[in-house]
Amino acid sequence: MVDSTLIAALAGALVGAILTLAVVIVWRFARGSRELGSDGEQATYRTLHLASRAAEHLRGGLADDDAVRAARHLRTLLGCDILAIADARGSVAIDGSGESLRPFVASIVDVPFDGARTKVVAVPPSARVATPWAIAAPIIVDGCLAGVVIAFAASRHAPLVRATGEVARWVTAQLRLGDLEASRTALAEAQLRSLRSQISPHFIYNALNAIAAYIITDPPKARELVIEFADFTRYSFRRAGDFTTVEEELRSIHSYLVLERARFGDRLEVTLRIAPETLSAVIPFLSVQPLVENSVRHGLEARERGGRITISTEEIGANVQIVVEDNGVGMDPDHLEAHLGRQTEHESGGEDHIGLRNVDTRLRRVYGDEYGLVIETNVGAGTLVRMNVPRSQPMHHAQLAPDTVTGAAS
């Protein structure tokens, strides 16, 4: 009797525990569902997530392996059996069991579309797939057919037709963004080439003349200048890395000023006020050196008695501030503003201060308009150029040259 009573008690306790566990599981599931949002909110999140993942693989165009990865996300987004992305030149990316569809996909791309309208095409038996319908939407870029998005499905219901058309228009937008990014990269490279061409003819000619003058009178000095010249040109014409550190840029500036002082002699004074904590700060490659060269060429070279250049760096809040100041001839503010504006070189009077304009443009492109150069100058009053960059730039560390100082700030 005792045993049966004990067994009944244990069974009751077990049933109670199971019921309690079930209640806890249901409660947690309900709570989790509320935290994730309603069904509509969850569907919106999934759509945005898939679109974001696909966008990562479309910026490079439709002809590489990334198009296959994009097709995988877009097929999930549309919920179709097979999805193909074809470009106008014959490249085809397919996600799903549809390798036998390649000739059929190519034939769809070859047939002209009626503007940007989506069309539904019957899949021929020769394609050997179980999906009888292909919904094809054109990708139109700059008025031309750039490719086609094709969803293969068992039915041709209107929601899928409309959704495929919207996906094609979204792909068009991603391709345009990719073209814009390529244009921005090309512009940045052109600006760097412009800065290098500015350095090349003027500075190299003067530096070689200075070295030649010391070869006979002071051979050790000539050897020192040759080494500085090699270091400067190696840094200025390097191909790797869009960004550098303050320390690396200052090393190049040191070489530049050693060569210029060989030409100016005692007429060129240089003062450095560098806060040690700023040395590892990341800055765009060749952004400070052109400011120093501008001071030498347009500020001090015209003065018979030369002058002084002061380079200083300090941390101010979340930024690193770099200032290049000279006591040279200065500039007319209106003339300077014309050079820093959006005018062409011909309209603005040639290549004067092209280094300032390029650095200003690059800073604004990388960090925003609030990071453009601040210049204080007037005729006979010298020039002060102030440059600010964010102290923390983790996204640009990967763009440092491999031999750049490893202690760059994070």
N, C-alpha and C positions, 0 to 999 in steps of 0.2 A: 504493500500500500504506500509505503514511504517512497519506494522507487518510482512508482507511477506518478506520485505527486511531484517529485523532483523533476521527472522528465517533462511533465506538463509545465512546470515553472520555467524550465530552461527553454522549452519550445516557445512559450509566451514571450520570454525575454528576447529570443532570436527574432521572432516576428516583429517585435517592437523596434529592435535595432535596424532591421531591414526597412521598415516603414520610415524610421527617422532618417536613414541614409538617403532613401528615395526623395523625401521632402527636401533635404539639403541640396541634392543634385538638381532637382527641379528649380529650387530657389536660385542657385548659382547660375544655372542656365538662363533663367529669366532675367537675372541681373546683368549677366554678360550680354544678352541680346539688347537690353536697354542701353548699355554702355556703347555698343556698336552702332546704335541708332535704329531707325525704322527700316523696313525692307527697302523702301525707296532710297533712303540715305545710304544703305549698304550697296545698293545697285549703282548709285552715283559714284561712290568711292571705287568700286571695282572698275567702272568704265574709265574714270580718270587715271587709275593706276595702270591699266592696260595701255591707254593712250600715251601715258608718260613713258612707259617702257618701250613702246614701239618708236616713239619720237627719237630716242637715243640712237636708234639704228637707221634712221632715214636721212639724217643730215648729210651723209656722205654720198647720197644718190641711190639709184636703184640697181646699179650694176655690180655691186660687190656682195660679199657673204653676209653683210649686215642686213640686206634686204630679206634674207631667209628668216632671220631672227625677228624682224619686224612682222613678217607674214604670220609667224606663229602667234604673236600677241593679237594681231588684227583678226585672225580666224577665231580666237577665243572671244574677242569682242563682238563679232558678228554672229557667233554661234552656228557657223556653216560647217559643212563636212570637209571641204577642201577650200583653200584660198591661194590664189596666185597673184603675184605682182610682176608685171612685165614692163620693161622699158622699151622705148621706140626703136632701140638699136638691136633688139633681139635677146637681151638677157632676161631670164625667167627665174623667179624664186617661187617655190611651191611649198606649202605646208599642208600635210595630210597625205593620204595614200593616193597620190595623183601624178606620179612620174610619167605615166603613159599619156598624160594630157599635154605635154610640152608642144607637140606639133599643132594641136588644136588651139592652144593659147597663142602661139605665134600667128596663126591664121586670123584670130580675132584682132590682134594688134594691126595687122596689115589691112583690114577692112576699115574704110573711113567711118568716123562717128558723125552723127547728126549734131554738130555743135558739142555741148557738154552733157548731152542726154545719156542716161543709162539705158542699156539695151539688154534684153533677155534672149539668149540663144540656146537652142536645143543641142545637147551634147551627142555627137554621133556614136553609134555602137562601137565603131573602131577604136574609140578612146578606152574601152574596157574598164569603165568605172560604174558604180551603182547610182551615181547622182545624175539625173537626166537633164538638169538645167544649169546653165551658166549665166550669172548676172554680172555684166561687164560695165564698169563705170570708168570714163576716161580721166586721166590726170593731165590737166591743161596748164602749162606754164608759159606765160608771155604769149598767149594766143596759139601756141603750138602743142601738139600731142606729145607729152613726155613719157607716157606709159599708160597702163590700164590696171585697175584692181578688179579681179574676177572672183566672185564667190560662187562656189558650186554647192547646190542643195537639192533636196528631193522635191521641193515645191518652189514655185515662183511667186510666193505671196508678197503683197505690196509692202509690208513693213521692211522685209529684207531688201527689196529693191531700193527703197528710200534710204535705208541705212548704208547700203553699199555706195550709193551716190555721195552721201555725207562723208564716208570714210575716204573716198577718192579726193574730195575737196580738202579734207584735212591733210592728206598726204601731200597735196599740192602746196599747202601752206608750209609744211615742214621742208619741202625741197626749196622753196623760196628763202626760208630762213637759213638753210644750208648755204645757198648761193650768197646771201648777205654776209654770213660769217666768213666765207672764202674771200669775199671782196674786202672785208675789214682786215683779214690777215694779209692780203696782197697790199693793201694801203699801208699797213704797218711796216711791211718789208720794204716798200718803196720809200717810206720816210727814213728808214735806217740807211738804205742805199744813198739817199740824198745827203744824209749827215756824213756818210763815209766819203762821198764825192767832194763834200765841202772840205773835209780834212785833207784829202789826198793832194790836190794840186798846190794849194797855198802853203800849207804847213810843211809838207814833205820837201818842197823846193827850198824853203828857208832853213829847215833842219839840216839838209845836206850841205848847204852853203856854210852853215856854222861849223859842221864837222870838218869840212874841207879846210877851213881857216885854221884849225888846230892841228892838222895832220903833221905839219912841219914844225910849227912853233911849240906844240905841247902834245906829243903823241899819247901819253897816258890819259890826258883829258879827252883826246879824240876817241880813244878806245871806250872810255866811260860813256861818251855821248852816243857811240854806235850801239852799245848795250841798251841804253835808255830808249833809243830810237827803235830797236828791235822789240823791246817790251811793249812800247806804245802801239806800234803797228800790229803786233800779234793780238793784243787785246781789242783794238779798234776794228780789225777785220775778221775777227773770229766768226764762225758760223753758228756755233751752238749757243742756245740760251737766249731767251728774250728778256730775261731779267738778270740782275747782278746784285751785289751788296754794296753798301756805301764804302766799305773797306776796299773792295776790288776797284771800284771807280776812282777812289782817291789814289790808289797806286798808279793807275794810268795817268791821272792828272799830274802826279808827281813827275812822271817821266816827261810829260808834255811841258811842264814848267821848267824842268832842268834844261831841256833843249831850247826853250824860249829865252831863258836867262843867259844861255851861251851867246845868244844874239843880242839881247838887251844889255847884258852886263849889270852894273849897279843901278841901272835905270828901272829895273823891275824888282819891286819888293813884294814878298808873299807872306801873309800871316794866316796861320791855321788855328781855329778854335773848335776843336772836334771833341764832342762829348763821347767818351768811350762806349757808352751803352748804345750809341747809334750806329756803330761800325757794322753790326750784323743785320741792320735793317735792309729789307729788299726794296730795290728801286728798278725802274725800267733801264735796260742796258743803254749806255750812251745818253744819259739824261742830264748829268751834271757837267761832264766834260765840255759839251757845246756852250754852256753858260760861261765857263772859264775862258774858252777860246773867243767867245764874243767880247769879253772884257778886254782881252789882249788885242784883238784885231781892231775893234771899233771904239775901244775906250782909251787904250794907252799907246797904241802904235802911232797915232797921229800927234802925240805930245812929244816934243823934243826932249823933255826931261823925264819921260816915262811916267811911272806912278806906282800905286800900290793896289794889290788885290787881296781881299780878305775872304776866306772860305770858313764858314762856321756851320755846325750842326748841333741840334739839341732836340730833346723830346718835349713836346708841348701837348699835354693831354693824350689823346689816342693817336697822335700824329708824330712823325719825325719831320722837323723843319730844316731845310738846307738853304743857306743864304750865300750868294756870291755877290760881293760888293767891290767896286773899283772907284777911284777918284779921278777917272779919266774925263774925256771931253763931254760925256753925256749924250743924250739924244733929245730931239724934239718930241714931246709926248704925242702930238697928232701924227707925226711921221711914223712913230713906233706903232701906234694903234692901227694904222693902215697896213703895216706889215704883219701884224698879228691877226688881222681880220681874214675874211674868206676870199680875199681878192687873189687873182692870179699873180705870178711873179712879174709879168709884163705890166699889169695894172699897178702893182705896188712898187715898181721901180727897180727890178732886178733881184739879185740874190742877197742884198744886205740883210743881215739878221735872220737868214733862213733857218739857222740853228735854233734861235729862240722860237720861231713859229712852229717848227717841227716838234720841239720838246713840249711846247704848250699844247699842241694838238694831241700828241700821244698821251700826255697826262690826263687830259679831259676824256679821251677815248677809254683809257684803262680804269680810271677812278671816278669819273664824273666831272661836270663843269666846275664844281666847287673846288676842284684841285688844279685848276689852271694856274699858270704862272702869275705872280703878283710882281709888277715892275714899277719901281720908283726912279724917275730920272728927269733931267732937264738939261738944256744946253749949258755946258760949263760946270755942271753940278755933279758929275759922275753918275753911276748907275748902280742900283741895288735890285737884284733878282731874288725873289723868295719862292721856294718850291716846297710843297708839303706832300707827304705820302703817308698812308695808313701804317701804323707801327706793326700791326698784325696782318699778314697776307699769306695765310696757309695755302690758298689756291695757286699762288705763283711760285711756291718753292720748287715744284716739279719742273719749272721752266728755267731754273738756274743752270748755268753751264756746269758740266761734271766736275771741273776743277775749281769751281767757286768755293769760297770759304764754307766749311761744313757747319759752322756755328750760326748760320742764319737764323734770325728770330722766328719763332713760331707764334 
